[in-house]
Amino acid sequence: MKCITLTVDAIIPYKGGIVLIKRRNEPFKDHYALPGGIVEYGEKVEEALVREVKEETGLDVEPYRLVGVYSDPNRDPRGHFVSICFIAIPKGGELRATSDAKDVRVFKLDSLPKLAFDHNKMIEDAKPYLRDLIEG
């Protein structure tokens, strides 16, 4: 029996833009993506979000708002990965690439690179909530 893998992704408003990581590994090696990763067994999705963001960006975050659940079976070439996407607010830490991230950068919403997976859709869905967070 095949199982679905549960993941989380974070849209982090930061210094006038949003935080993106450059992926170190396949799939989508060297493409920019939202920070995130696989939820571990026994872990709440919010805990996974905080852990994955810290591991990949060095930032401490707090989940702020659920953006959506992304469940297209073809969204990830490795198999059926379902992602829960949150907007997350930075609460500390130092922005730096760690773990699976080759690089970490802040991009303006109007100048985003081509992103891995369906992360462009996640950001598009979050835009109504992001404007005030980025400009405020």
HELIX and SHEET records of a PDB file:
HELIX    1   1 VAL A   45  THR A   57  1                                  13    
HELIX    2   2 LEU A  109  SER A  111  5                                   3    
HELIX    3   3 HIS A  119  GLU A  135  1                                  17    
SHEET    1   A 4 GLY A  36  ILE A  38  0                                        
SHEET    2   A 4 THR A   5  ILE A  11 -1                                        
SHEET    3   A 4 PHE A  81  GLY A  93  1                                        
SHEET    4   A 4 LEU A  59  TYR A  70 -1                                        
SHEET    1   B 3 PRO A  13  TYR A  14  0                                        
SHEET    2   B 3 GLY A  17  ARG A  23 -1                                        
SHEET    3   B 3 TYR A  32  ALA A  33 -1                                        
SHEET    1   C 3 PRO A  13  TYR A  14  0                                        
SHEET    2   C 3 GLY A  17  ARG A  23 -1                                        
SHEET    3   C 3 ALA A 101  PHE A 107 -1                                        
END                                                                             
